[in-house]
Amino acid sequence: MKPKVTMIAWNQNDNYVVTAVNNHLLKVWNSSTGQLLHDLVGHADEVFVLETHPFDCRIMLSAGHDGNIFIWDITKGTKTKHYFNMIEGQGHGAVFDCKFSPDGQHFACTDSHGHLLIFGFGCSRPYEKIPDQMFFHTDYRPLIRDSNNYVLDEQTQQAPHLMPPPFLVDVDGNPHPTKYQRLVPGRENCADEHLIPQLGYVATSDGEVVEQVIGQQTVDQDEPGLEPSILDGMIRQLQLEQDMRTGADQESAPSGPQNGEGTPRRG
């Protein structure tokens, strides 16, 4: 097999260059002379992740499709730490990306099974307040285009950026308790009744009918004594201000399109 380089990275002070080769080896080179210093052995599949430590010039992280994550001392050519991403009942998960935190105390990885892996020093207790499975109920919902070629959510016929904050659900689409819904930006100060999603039955691509979140349970806005949604009011106010600015710009601009055809504006 002809060797091919799949990834390359310089260390923090640029004295070393690390290359990942499709024969599963990592090679450490002197960046000034081009001399091969070390062969790093450990991976069993191709490596597409090489990450430099943000301030320690000795440390390099590698991860690959074999599910292995290694921390290397590239000055000595030795393995410092190793983690194998084994998923119960599913074999290993290929690691697609890794990044260090700016302080170098943590790094996060994502794998082929949709997991976020967080490694670091200290206690994991702060992470225990969030559920293991976190999806927005709007994830993977189909989109359509209207007559002006603008993107809309197929179910609500709204532009995605104008929709209210989504709900947190598990992998099966079941909503999490209200204490978790407050973690969603825009829902921190919502009343309890606005944190209860509306459930409905949705047909999947396999023809199976499942119960999923389809919207938000809200009280009747027409009832006396009930205030409308603050978020909806903010959206309407921003849209009104945008329309007023656009109208003022059009009045001050010379008549007739410039630079070719005029740009259509969303109503």
N, C-alpha and C positions, 0 to 999 in steps of 0.2 A: 504494500500500500504506500502510495506516495504521500509523505507527510505534508499536512496543510495547517497553517496557523489559523485558529478559530477566534482567538482573543489576545489582546496585548494591553499591558498597563505598566506605567512607570511607578516607582515607589515615591514616597513623600518628598525626598530630596533629589530625585532624578538620577541617583547614582546607579540604580539597577533598573533593568527592564525585564518583565516577566511575560513570557509568551505561553499560551495554551495551544497544544498541538493535537491533531485529531487521532493520534495514537495514545491519547489519555495522559500524556506526560506534560508537566509544567517545567519550563526551562528558565533559569535565572541567568541573565547576561550582565556583564559590565557595560554600562551605557557609553563609556568613553572609548574603551578598547574593542568592544564587541566580543570579548572572551566569554565562553560558556563557563559559568561558575558552578551551577548545581542543576541536577535533574530531580524534580520533586515527584515522588511516586505515591499514589494513593487513589486516584480517581479510576473508575472502571468504565466511564463513558465520556462523551465529549463535554468540554467545559466552555460555557459561554458567559461566566461571571468571574471577573477579577476586580477586586476592590481594594484600594489602598487605604491604610489607616490614616486618619486626618492629620496626625502629628508625629506618630512613631514610625520612623523610616524603616524599621526592621520588619514591620508587620504587613502581611498581605492576606486577604481573604479570597478563597476560591470556592465555587459551587458549580454543580453540573447536573446533567440529566440522569446521573446515577443516584441522585438523592443525597450525595455527600456534600458536607460543608466543612472546609478545612481552614484553620488559622495557621499560617506559616511564619517562621522566622527565616526570611530569605537571605539574611547575612550568613546564617549557619547552614541553611538548606535543610532545616528540621521542621517537623510537624509539632505545633504547639497544642492545638485543640482540634477535636473532630466530633461532628454530629452527623448521624444518619437519619434521614427523614423517612422513617417507617410509619405508615398509616395502617392502623389496625383493620384487617380484613380486606385491604386493597393493595398491599405491597408498598413499594416506596413511591414517593412523589418527587418528580423532577423539579429541581430548583431553578426558577427562571430569572430571578433578580435578587440582589442584596444591596443594602446601603448602610454605611456607618452613620451614627448620630454625630453632630458637630464636635461633641466633647469626647468622642471615641470610646465611651463607656457602654454603648449599646449598638446593636445592628439588627436590622429587620430584613426578612426574606419572604418572598412569595413563591408558591409552588404551583404545580400543574393541577392540583385539586382545589384551588381557590382558597388556600390557607395563608394566613399571615403569621409568620413565626417571628417572635421578638426575643432576642438574647441580650443578656447584659448582667451587670453587677447589681446587688441589692435584693430587695424583696419583691415578689410578684403579687403581693396583696393588692396594690392599686388596680391591677388588671382583673381582679376577681369580681369587681362590681359590674362588669359588662358581660353579656351572654356570649357563649362560645360561637353561636351561629348568628351572624348579623347580615341581613340584606335589607334593602329598601323595597317596599312593596311595589314600587314602580320599575324596579330593575327588570330588564328584558321585555318590557311592554312594547308592543308594536307601535311604530310611528307611521304617519301618513303625510302627504303634502297636499296643501289646498290649491285653489286655482291660481294663486300668486306664487306657488312653489315654496311656500313657507312650511316648515315642519310643525306638525301638530301631534299631540297624543291621540291615538286612535279612539280610545274609550271616552275621553272627556272632551275631545275636540278643542283642547287648549294648547297653547304653546308651552313646551316643557318648562321653560324658565319662569312662567307665570303661574304654574301650579303651586298649591300650598305645600309645605314641607311634608315629605313622605313619612310613612310609618315604618318602624323597625319590625322585621318578621324573621322567622327561622327559615331553614332551607325548604321547608314544606309550605311556606306562605302563611304560617300561623303567627298572629301578632304577639309581641312580647308585652309583659305587664306595663302599666302606665309609668312606673318609675324609670324604665328604660326609654320610653318614648320621649321623656324630657331631655335625653342626651342628644336628640336631633336638633341641629341649629334651627331656630325659629319656633321651637316648641318648649323652650325652657320655662316660660311663665304662663303657659296655657292652663286654662281651667281643666279640672279632671274630666269633665264631659267631652272636651275637645281632644282628649287623648285616647278615646275609645274608638277604634276603627269600625267601619261598617263592613260586615262580612257578606259575601255572596258566593254563588256557585258559578265557577268558570270552567269551560271545556278546554282541556289541554290538546296539544297536537296529536296525541294518541287516541283522542276521543273520550278520555276519562274525564269525568266531572268531579272537580275538587272544590272545597271551600277555601276561598282566599279573600284577602282584603281588597275591596273594590273602591273604597272612598272613606270619607270621614262622617261619623255620626254627629250631626249638628242639630241644635234645637231650632224650632221654627223662628226665623228672624222676624216674622210679621207679628209675633205675639207681643203684647205691650210689656214694657219694662225690660226687654232683652236688647242688649247692644249688639250691633253687627260685629263681625270678625275684625279685629284690629289689623291683621295681616291683609285682608281683602281691602280695607280702607286705604292702607299704605300703597298697595298696588294701584288702586284707582287714582290716588293722588299723584304718584309718579308718572302714570300714563297721561294724566291731564297736563302736568307740567311739561312733559315731553311734547305733547301736541301743541301747547302754547308756544314753546320755543321754536318748533318746526314751522308753525304758522308765521311767526315773526320773521324768521329767516327767509321764508318765501316772499313776504311782502317787501323786504328790503332788497332782495335779489332782482337783477334785471330780468325782464320778461323773456321767455323762450329758453329752451334747453341749451346748455353750454357743454363743450367737450363731447359732442355726440348726443345720444339719447339721454333723457332725464332718468334719474334713479327713482324707481318706485318706492313709495313709503308705505309701511304697514299701518293700516287704520287702527 
